[in-house]
Amino acid sequence: MKNTALITGASSGIGKEFARLHAKNGDDVILVARRKQVLEELKSELETNFGITVKVMAKDLSDLTTPQEIYNELKAEKVEVEYLINNAGFGGHGNFHERPLEKDLAMINVNVTSLMLLTKLILPDMVKRNSGRIMNVSSTASFVPGPLQAVYYATKAFVTSFSEAISEELSDTNITVTALCPGPIDTEFAQTGNLGNTELFKKNKAATPKSVAEFGYTSMMKGKRVVINDKRMRLLPKVVSLFPRKMLLRISKKTMQNVN
């Protein structure tokens, strides 16, 4: 496999679009997600349209043994990952004390721990080659606390902070790390996270998965560190420091409240 990209959460949304973009360049892809049939359909599409090699890995990243399984299988097949796109993630709506613990733990496993483990396993090989690109899909949620999505916002704060930190650690290498921080996207995310009726999704036009993926992929190829696709939110990291903390929390909570 050549110039291989490992893409998690590849069965839908921006993950699927990342796969199409990479395949369009004539490069090979490893697709990771839970839904094998959907991945097999995408594999057929990419191999037919672009003449590349696609490997399907139907895996559940909420299981913390999965990253090591993925890495071991690739090493056994002598597959080198040149691009790591940690895209898998999900959210969940509601008061923290009322949400099922198992759902929040699964969210942390997927959004944080498996992302970190895959990076931990694959990055040393990149360092040995002195080449590689990593993109971690974070969120504009990473810049503020998130009442009614407390755990999700916290996981994304980790992703952005982690990405920036290791990017600086690697600044004297040919390896780049990009944190993509999208605003609302028109994907399954809102439905699976019970967010469709919140003010954020009702009153803001969601971006298409294709446009977000194109922006993120281009940013990764340019080696940018933290990027926000939504022009309305690009000043968010600077603006949040100007608001009193209580006011910021009220505004953040309001965007997550259900509206009619």
Rosetta silent file (secondary structure, phi, psi, omega in degrees, C-alpha in Angstrom):
SEQUENCE: MKNTALITGASSGIGKEFARLHAKNGDDVILVARRKQVLEELKSELETNFGITVKVMAKDLSDLTTPQEIYNELKAEKVEVEYLINNAGFGGHGNFHERPLEKDLAMINVNVTSLMLLTKLILPDMVKRNSGRIMNVSSTASFVPGPLQAVYYATKAFVTSFSEAISEELSDTNITVTALCPGPIDTEFAQTGNLGNTELFKKNKAATPKSVAEFGYTSMMKGKRVVINDKRMRLLPKVVSLFPRKMLLRISKKTMQNVN
SCORE:     score description
SCORE:     0.000 S_00000001
   1 L     0.000  141.113 -174.627    0.000    0.000    0.000 S_00000001
   2 L  -116.388  141.484  179.316    1.310    3.476   -0.914 S_00000001
   3 L    42.589   49.701 -168.453    0.947    6.805    0.903 S_00000001
   4 E   -74.886  134.759  174.418   -1.598    5.036    3.057 S_00000001
   5 E  -108.903  127.021  171.288   -4.140    6.950    5.134 S_00000001
   6 E   -96.333  120.563 -175.585   -5.765    5.331    8.152 S_00000001
   7 E  -121.831  118.517  175.861   -9.139    6.986    8.678 S_00000001
   8 E   -90.664  157.372 -176.932  -11.318    6.265   11.703 S_00000001
   9 L    62.456   37.901 -170.797  -15.048    6.911   11.665 S_00000001
  10 L   -86.817    1.346 -173.684  -14.879    6.282    7.924 S_00000001
  11 L   -84.469  -10.473 -177.692  -18.388    4.889    7.431 S_00000001
  12 L  -161.241  174.902  171.605  -20.180    8.241    7.188 S_00000001
  13 H    55.877 -141.149 -175.902  -19.929   12.022    7.276 S_00000001
  14 H   -70.124  -24.643  176.645  -16.560   13.703    6.952 S_00000001
  15 H   -61.205  -45.123  177.767  -14.744   10.400    7.494 S_00000001
  16 H   -63.813  -39.091 -179.876  -16.192    9.029    4.272 S_00000001
  17 H   -69.419  -35.931  174.426  -15.337   12.279    2.486 S_00000001
  18 H   -59.014  -42.949 -179.706  -11.744   12.158    3.764 S_00000001
  19 H   -61.511  -42.801  179.413  -11.466    8.691    2.251 S_00000001
  20 H   -64.663  -41.249  179.912  -12.747    9.925   -1.110 S_00000001
  21 H   -63.723  -44.494 -178.228  -10.353   12.870   -1.113 S_00000001
  22 H   -68.130  -41.526  179.231   -7.336   10.727   -0.327 S_00000001
  23 H   -64.287  -34.720  179.532   -8.315    8.073   -2.856 S_00000001
  24 H   -60.310  -27.475  177.589   -8.773   10.745   -5.516 S_00000001
  25 L   -78.118   -3.953 -178.869   -5.042   11.458   -5.182 S_00000001
  26 L    86.819   17.230 -176.871   -4.379    7.835   -6.140 S_00000001
  27 L  -107.317  154.623 -173.618   -3.346    6.856   -2.626 S_00000001
  28 L   -82.012  159.487 -171.892   -4.422    3.847   -0.558 S_00000001
  29 E  -137.824  141.302  168.795   -6.803    3.901    2.373 S_00000001
  30 E  -111.224  120.958 -177.067   -7.504    1.938    5.549 S_00000001
  31 E  -101.970  123.679  179.597  -11.126    2.360    6.616 S_00000001
  32 E  -122.106  125.557  174.279  -11.959    1.918   10.303 S_00000001
  33 E  -172.976  175.755 -177.307  -15.498    1.953   11.724 S_00000001
  34 L   -81.171  -32.343 -170.070  -17.994   -0.456   13.256 S_00000001
  35 L   -87.905   97.263 -174.277  -20.290   -1.001   10.271 S_00000001
  36 H   -62.909  -43.600 -177.397  -18.567   -3.531    8.039 S_00000001
  37 H   -60.978  -42.327  179.120  -21.153   -3.578    5.277 S_00000001
  38 H   -64.331  -40.630  178.292  -20.995    0.199    4.854 S_00000001
  39 H   -64.877  -39.394  179.098  -17.191    0.067    4.786 S_00000001
  40 H   -64.412  -37.795  177.509  -17.255   -2.693    2.180 S_00000001
  41 H   -65.040  -41.155  178.648  -19.543   -0.579   -0.006 S_00000001
  42 H   -67.739  -39.908  176.502  -17.164    2.384    0.307 S_00000001
  43 H   -55.907  -47.691 -179.660  -14.201    0.099   -0.464 S_00000001
  44 H   -60.675  -43.746  179.265  -15.892   -1.029   -3.681 S_00000001
  45 H   -60.060  -48.709 -175.014  -16.619    2.570   -4.670 S_00000001
  46 H   -69.212  -41.716 -179.376  -13.062    3.788   -4.063 S_00000001
  47 H   -68.121  -36.912  179.240  -11.302    0.855   -5.705 S_00000001
  48 H   -69.883  -45.042 -173.922  -13.579    1.048   -8.763 S_00000001
  49 H   -78.416  -30.759 -170.593  -13.378    4.819   -9.190 S_00000001
  50 H  -123.540   -3.373  176.551   -9.730    5.412   -8.341 S_00000001
  51 L    63.182   34.450 -179.159   -7.892    2.116   -8.836 S_00000001
  52 L  -107.246  177.897  175.017   -6.422    2.115   -5.345 S_00000001
  53 L  -104.827  130.216 -179.624   -6.136   -0.492   -2.590 S_00000001
  54 E  -122.402  131.035  175.112   -8.563   -0.241    0.329 S_00000001
  55 E  -110.006  129.401  179.111   -8.356   -2.226    3.555 S_00000001
  56 E  -100.270  131.480  176.205  -11.476   -2.528    5.708 S_00000001
  57 E  -130.520   97.893  179.381  -11.152   -2.877    9.481 S_00000001
  58 E   -79.840   99.308 -173.009  -14.539   -3.217   11.175 S_00000001
  59 L  -136.279  151.829  178.561  -13.581   -2.221   14.708 S_00000001
  60 L  -106.815  110.107 -176.121  -15.193   -0.626   17.752 S_00000001
  61 L   -78.279   -2.436  171.826  -12.985    2.136   19.154 S_00000001
  62 L   -78.176  -14.143  173.236  -14.934    2.248   22.406 S_00000001
  63 L   -89.458  116.724 -171.579  -13.096   -1.002   23.163 S_00000001
  64 L   -75.217   -2.211  171.254   -9.645    0.092   24.328 S_00000001
  65 L   -84.639  -11.834 -173.717   -7.997   -3.058   22.999 S_00000001
  66 H   -64.227  -46.793 -179.560   -8.902   -1.996   19.455 S_00000001
  67 H   -55.286  -42.360  179.033   -6.016    0.428   18.719 S_00000001
  68 H   -66.468  -37.881  176.959   -3.428   -2.231   19.537 S_00000001
  69 H   -60.519  -44.946  179.291   -5.339   -4.770   17.412 S_00000001
  70 H   -60.378  -49.027 -177.225   -5.313   -2.361   14.483 S_00000001
  71 H   -63.462  -44.790 -179.405   -1.612   -1.639   14.850 S_00000001
  72 H   -60.632  -42.380 -179.355   -0.637   -5.293   15.236 S_00000001
  73 H   -64.956  -40.750  179.684   -2.584   -6.294   12.142 S_00000001
  74 H   -68.594  -40.061  178.035   -0.994   -3.553   10.048 S_00000001
  75 H   -63.882  -39.908  179.373    2.504   -4.390   11.268 S_00000001
  76 H   -62.319  -32.029 -179.955    1.940   -8.058   10.442 S_00000001
  77 L   -93.627    3.128  179.593    0.999   -7.033    6.908 S_00000001
  78 L    57.355   41.511  177.091    3.915   -4.558    6.736 S_00000001
  79 L   -96.181  125.294  177.009    1.591   -1.645    6.074 S_00000001
  80 L   -99.153  131.177  178.783    3.023    1.787    6.870 S_00000001
  81 E   -93.610  113.710  179.286    0.598    4.547    7.793 S_00000001
  82 E   -91.083  -29.243  179.605    1.699    7.844    6.260 S_00000001
  83 E  -127.507  123.136  175.488   -1.496    9.738    7.141 S_00000001
  84 E  -112.051  115.421  179.605   -3.400    9.194   10.372 S_00000001
  85 E  -114.168   98.925  178.794   -6.838   10.809   10.406 S_00000001
  86 E   -83.910   91.328 -175.358   -8.436   10.394   13.830 S_00000001
  87 L  -106.995  -23.000 -175.694  -11.993   11.288   12.902 S_00000001
  88 L   -59.255  137.994  177.565  -14.142    8.897   14.979 S_00000001
  89 L   176.391  158.713  175.283  -16.165   10.577   17.693 S_00000001
  90 L  -153.638  163.307 -179.094  -19.645   11.169   19.035 S_00000001
  91 L  -118.317 -166.299  179.944  -21.518   13.417   21.451 S_00000001
  92 L  -175.735  138.975 -171.162  -24.502   13.222   23.748 S_00000001
  93 L  -107.459  144.178  174.112  -26.989   15.707   25.146 S_00000001
  94 L   133.903  167.420  176.522  -28.305   16.201   28.665 S_00000001
  95 L   -64.158  135.975 -176.549  -27.389   17.037   32.238 S_00000001
  96 H   -54.421  -43.879 -174.578  -24.238   15.206   33.266 S_00000001
  97 H   -72.084  -12.910 -179.783  -25.755   13.746   36.439 S_00000001
  98 H  -101.259  -13.847 -177.432  -28.696   12.304   34.472 S_00000001
  99 L   -79.311  145.140  177.484  -26.770   10.722   31.595 S_00000001
 100 L   -61.949  131.636 -178.587  -25.897    6.985   31.699 S_00000001
 101 H   -57.792  -40.680 -176.145  -22.325    6.543   32.852 S_00000001
 102 H   -62.378  -31.184  178.742  -21.609    3.886   30.237 S_00000001
 103 H   -70.519  -40.558  179.246  -22.434    6.307   27.413 S_00000001
 104 H   -70.954  -36.171  176.660  -20.057    8.954   28.719 S_00000001
 105 H   -65.393  -41.324  177.255  -17.305    6.409   29.310 S_00000001
 106 H   -62.539  -37.930  178.366  -17.728    5.118   25.748 S_00000001
 107 H   -63.068  -43.735  178.086  -17.524    8.709   24.514 S_00000001
 108 H   -64.117  -41.090  179.363  -14.250    9.267   26.357 S_00000001
 109 H   -60.210  -44.648 -177.837  -12.892    5.986   25.006 S_00000001
 110 H   -76.219  -51.372 -171.399  -13.661    6.918   21.395 S_00000001
 111 H   -72.607  -30.773 -172.950  -13.044   10.680   21.443 S_00000001
 112 H  -117.263  -64.262 -166.523   -9.956   10.702   23.655 S_00000001
 113 H   -67.406  -46.084  179.427   -8.346    7.430   24.665 S_00000001
 114 H   -67.023  -36.704  175.183   -8.442    5.534   21.369 S_00000001
 115 H   -59.146  -46.810  179.815   -7.353    8.674   19.506 S_00000001
 116 H   -65.150  -42.448 -178.186   -4.387    9.021   21.856 S_00000001
 117 H   -65.323  -43.596  177.837   -3.539    5.299   21.663 S_00000001
 118 H   -61.184  -41.162  177.898   -3.566    5.185   17.865 S_00000001
 119 H   -65.029  -42.154  179.533   -1.330    8.238   17.787 S_00000001
 120 H   -60.851  -37.990 -177.656    0.954    6.701   20.411 S_00000001
 121 H   -77.588  -40.632 -171.876    1.314    3.519   18.371 S_00000001
 122 H   -89.157  -31.992 -175.841    1.705    5.007   14.898 S_00000001
 123 H   -59.510  -42.602  179.668    3.702    8.180   15.581 S_00000001
 124 H   -56.258  -35.036  177.012    7.012    6.441   16.504 S_00000001
 125 H   -67.281  -37.407  175.594    7.065    4.821   13.046 S_00000001
 126 H   -63.101  -42.431 -179.468    6.551    8.246   11.476 S_00000001
 127 H   -63.235  -40.168  178.059    9.416    9.631   13.553 S_00000001
 128 H   -61.631  -38.928  179.141   11.710    6.819   12.388 S_00000001
 129 H   -82.412  -18.232 -172.316   10.881    7.663    8.757 S_00000001
 130 L    58.272   43.155  176.113   10.811   11.395    9.492 S_00000001
 131 L  -158.925  146.680  177.297    7.613   11.714    7.498 S_00000001
 132 E   149.753  158.559  176.939    3.900   11.666    8.156 S_00000001
 133 E  -135.202  137.726  177.721    0.797   13.740    8.758 S_00000001
 134 E  -122.315  132.849  170.511   -1.732   13.466   11.558 S_00000001
 135 E  -124.736  123.530  175.249   -5.141   15.093   11.628 S_00000001
 136 E  -106.999  122.014  179.884   -7.249   14.943   14.768 S_00000001
 137 E   -82.306  111.122  178.389  -10.859   16.014   14.301 S_00000001
 138 L  -104.704 -134.347 -176.913  -11.725   18.248   17.216 S_00000001
 139 L  -171.482  156.853  169.839  -14.458   20.913   17.351 S_00000001
 140 H   -63.209  -18.098  174.717  -15.123   24.573   18.031 S_00000001
 141 H   -61.971  -18.108 -176.718  -16.549   23.081   21.241 S_00000001
 142 H   -71.072  -12.663 -174.898  -12.956   22.643   22.375 S_00000001
 143 H   -96.108   -6.739 -177.189  -12.614   26.356   23.117 S_00000001
 144 L  -140.438  156.648  169.905  -15.443   26.692   25.654 S_00000001
 145 L   -70.034  155.254 -173.737  -17.055   24.658   28.476 S_00000001
 146 L  -128.758   78.452  173.242  -20.257   22.932   27.380 S_00000001
 147 L   -53.806  137.202 -175.957  -23.178   22.742   29.785 S_00000001
 148 L    78.459   -5.098  168.593  -25.584   20.008   28.580 S_00000001
 149 L  -144.939   46.449 -169.896  -22.662   18.434   26.695 S_00000001
 150 H   -56.863  -46.610 -176.839  -20.121   18.573   29.496 S_00000001
 151 H   -72.260  -42.115 -179.504  -18.191   15.423   28.634 S_00000001
 152 H   -59.639  -50.074 -179.374  -18.216   15.958   24.866 S_00000001
 153 H   -60.308  -39.344  179.671  -16.854   19.503   25.096 S_00000001
 154 H   -65.523  -37.873  178.505  -14.203   18.327   27.552 S_00000001
 155 H   -64.382  -38.234 -178.760  -13.101   15.532   25.205 S_00000001
 156 H   -73.849  -29.806  173.084  -12.656   17.992   22.376 S_00000001
 157 H   -61.358  -40.041  175.811  -10.674   20.355   24.614 S_00000001
 158 H   -60.569  -47.411 -174.831   -8.307   17.435   25.126 S_00000001
 159 H   -60.558  -45.427 -179.766   -8.027   16.785   21.391 S_00000001
 160 H   -66.147  -46.309 -179.981   -7.105   20.361   20.521 S_00000001
 161 H   -61.700  -46.389  179.473   -4.658   20.730   23.415 S_00000001
 162 H   -59.670  -44.697 -177.793   -3.060   17.340   22.712 S_00000001
 163 H   -63.886  -45.675  179.572   -2.702   18.102   19.002 S_00000001
 164 H   -62.324  -41.659 -176.480   -1.073   21.474   19.555 S_00000001
 165 H   -64.357  -48.460 -177.982    1.332   20.060   22.120 S_00000001
 166 H   -73.637  -25.999  173.935    2.640   17.186   20.029 S_00000001
 167 H   -59.919  -43.439  178.257    2.770   19.429   16.968 S_00000001
 168 H   -68.159  -38.689  177.254    5.242   21.621   18.804 S_00000001
 169 H   -59.102  -31.068 -175.958    7.192   18.582   19.994 S_00000001
 170 L   -98.414   12.413 -171.954    7.555   17.563   16.343 S_00000001
 171 L   -64.066  -19.943  178.378    8.375   21.028   15.019 S_00000001
 172 L  -100.123   19.639  177.459   11.926   20.031   14.031 S_00000001
 173 L  -119.827  179.900  174.952   10.707   17.022   12.005 S_00000001
 174 L   -96.384   23.879  179.526    8.851   16.505    8.727 S_00000001
 175 E  -108.427  134.437  178.846    5.754   15.366   10.641 S_00000001
 176 E  -119.063  152.507  176.989    2.780   17.671   11.079 S_00000001
 177 E  -129.680  125.650 -177.780   -0.222   17.521   13.401 S_00000001
 178 E  -119.909  131.909  170.904   -3.451   19.342   12.580 S_00000001
 179 E  -103.092  113.873  176.663   -6.493   19.859   14.807 S_00000001
 180 E   -91.003  123.043 -175.390   -9.578   20.397   12.669 S_00000001
 181 L  -118.838   82.824 -179.377  -12.220   22.284   14.665 S_00000001
 182 L   -75.375  156.975  164.895  -15.522   22.307   12.753 S_00000001
 183 L   -87.129 -152.839  179.968  -18.689   24.073   13.748 S_00000001
 184 L   -60.114  137.321  178.550  -22.069   22.383   13.089 S_00000001
 185 E  -127.435  142.518 -179.914  -21.976   19.785   10.293 S_00000001
 186 L   -82.228   80.354 -179.567  -24.924   18.176    8.537 S_00000001
 187 L  -135.148 -173.177  175.988  -24.112   14.569    9.469 S_00000001
 188 H   -68.168  -13.792 -174.664  -25.445   11.713   11.607 S_00000001
 189 H   -54.957  -46.782 -177.199  -23.679   13.346   14.571 S_00000001
 190 H   -63.727  -38.662 -178.662  -26.631   15.584   15.488 S_00000001
 191 H   -71.784  -47.283 -177.680  -29.107   12.719   15.338 S_00000001
 192 H   -67.782  -28.194  179.337  -27.019   10.172   17.239 S_00000001
 193 L   -92.651    5.986  179.928  -26.147   12.769   19.885 S_00000001
 194 L    57.920   44.574 -175.507  -29.786   13.921   20.245 S_00000001
 195 L  -113.328   -0.772 -173.604  -28.775   17.447   19.194 S_00000001
 196 L   -58.995  -29.014 -178.204  -31.090   18.069   16.269 S_00000001
 197 L   -99.732    9.443  178.830  -33.454   20.324   18.237 S_00000001
 198 E   -78.601  158.584 -179.879  -30.800   22.387   20.001 S_00000001
 199 H   -58.908  -37.283 -178.545  -30.360   26.066   19.247 S_00000001
 200 H   -57.225  -45.212 -176.399  -26.899   25.412   17.806 S_00000001
 201 H   -88.382  -26.918 -179.692  -28.226   23.142   15.061 S_00000001
 202 H   -76.250  -36.811 -170.746  -31.636   24.763   14.586 S_00000001
 203 L  -106.833    2.020  177.138  -30.405   28.353   14.224 S_00000001
 204 L  -124.520  133.645  179.045  -27.065   27.851   12.488 S_00000001
 205 L   -70.708  121.381 -178.385  -26.672   26.569    8.955 S_00000001
 206 L   -78.510  142.487  177.621  -24.668   23.360    9.162 S_00000001
 207 E   -75.247  157.062  176.627  -21.765   22.845    6.777 S_00000001
 208 L   -79.624  148.596  176.300  -21.737   19.898    4.388 S_00000001
 209 H   -55.232  -39.369 -177.517  -19.429   16.974    5.209 S_00000001
 210 H   -63.401  -44.245 -178.079  -17.699   17.408    1.849 S_00000001
 211 H   -66.342  -38.732  178.895  -16.841   21.075    2.420 S_00000001
 212 H   -67.511  -43.189  179.796  -15.483   20.391    5.922 S_00000001
 213 H   -63.223  -43.064  179.064  -13.434   17.427    4.721 S_00000001
 214 H   -61.975  -43.640  178.671  -11.962   19.427    1.834 S_00000001
 215 H   -62.774  -46.478 -178.346  -11.029   22.282    4.181 S_00000001
 216 H   -66.155  -43.121 -178.165   -9.518   19.902    6.733 S_00000001
 217 H   -64.612  -43.849  177.795   -7.616   17.791    4.209 S_00000001
 218 H   -62.121  -41.517  179.345   -6.126   20.861    2.539 S_00000001
 219 H   -63.956  -41.250  177.150   -5.145   22.270    5.937 S_00000001
 220 H   -61.159  -44.461 -178.475   -3.484   18.978    6.884 S_00000001
 221 H   -65.839  -25.931  176.608   -1.504   18.925    3.649 S_00000001
 222 L   -86.363   -5.547  178.282   -0.310   22.465    4.377 S_00000001
 223 L    75.177   25.084  179.860    0.770   21.413    7.866 S_00000001
 224 L   -74.220  153.309 -174.129   -1.475   23.868    9.707 S_00000001
 225 L   -89.422  -61.035 -178.334   -1.958   23.329   13.443 S_00000001
 226 E  -126.068  121.354 -175.066   -5.450   24.466   14.488 S_00000001
 227 E  -132.380  143.024 -179.644   -8.023   25.265   11.824 S_00000001
 228 L  -122.889  120.093 -176.969  -11.699   26.272   11.918 S_00000001
 229 L   -73.555  -32.832 -174.102  -13.744   25.808    8.761 S_00000001
 230 L   -81.728  111.419 -177.735  -16.654   28.053    9.822 S_00000001
 231 H   -58.203  -30.296 -179.450  -15.723   31.670    9.094 S_00000001
 232 H   -66.340  -20.302 -172.632  -18.264   32.851   11.683 S_00000001
 233 H  -113.327    5.739 -173.768  -16.300   31.081   14.417 S_00000001
 234 L   -69.255  -20.972  176.963  -12.680   31.728   13.498 S_00000001
 235 L   -90.446   -1.211 -174.964  -12.317   34.458   16.096 S_00000001
 236 H   -53.927  -46.941 -178.795  -13.812   32.238   18.801 S_00000001
 237 H   -57.742  -32.097  179.574  -10.505   31.260   20.475 S_00000001
 238 H   -84.084  -38.637 -175.031   -9.654   34.946   20.951 S_00000001
 239 H   -67.441  -36.272 -174.628  -13.142   36.202   21.737 S_00000001
 240 H   -60.639  -28.619 -179.668  -13.837   33.746   24.565 S_00000001
 241 H   -72.868  -14.283 -178.205  -11.091   35.317   26.682 S_00000001
 242 H   -88.985  -17.219 -177.961  -12.905   38.665   26.534 S_00000001
 243 L   -89.126  141.146  168.756  -16.167   37.388   28.060 S_00000001
 244 L   -57.816  142.512 -172.992  -16.746   37.029   31.795 S_00000001
 245 H   -59.018  -41.078 -179.901  -16.733   33.305   32.543 S_00000001
 246 H   -62.765  -40.070  179.261  -20.307   33.211   33.882 S_00000001
 247 H   -65.807  -41.179  179.436  -21.601   34.937   30.760 S_00000001
 248 H   -60.990  -42.353  179.206  -19.680   32.533   28.537 S_00000001
 249 H   -64.444  -39.872  179.116  -21.201   29.546   30.331 S_00000001
 250 H   -64.402  -43.431  179.934  -24.730   30.950   29.961 S_00000001
 251 H   -63.224  -45.098 -179.848  -24.213   31.543   26.231 S_00000001
 252 H   -61.432  -43.171  179.329  -22.746   28.073   25.774 S_00000001
 253 H   -63.516  -40.022 -178.226  -25.633   26.480   27.658 S_00000001
 254 H   -61.679  -36.986 -179.169  -28.203   28.387   25.610 S_00000001
 255 H   -68.078  -20.590 -178.064  -26.824   26.983   22.339 S_00000001
 256 H   -98.735   -2.331  179.229  -27.362   23.467   23.690 S_00000001
 257 L   -79.905  145.945  179.212  -30.935   23.956   24.908 S_00000001
 258 E   -70.782  141.239  177.616  -33.777   22.456   22.902 S_00000001
 259 L  -125.309  157.519  179.552  -35.900   24.872   20.886 S_00000001
 260 L   -83.013    0.000    0.000  -39.252   24.396   19.179 S_00000001
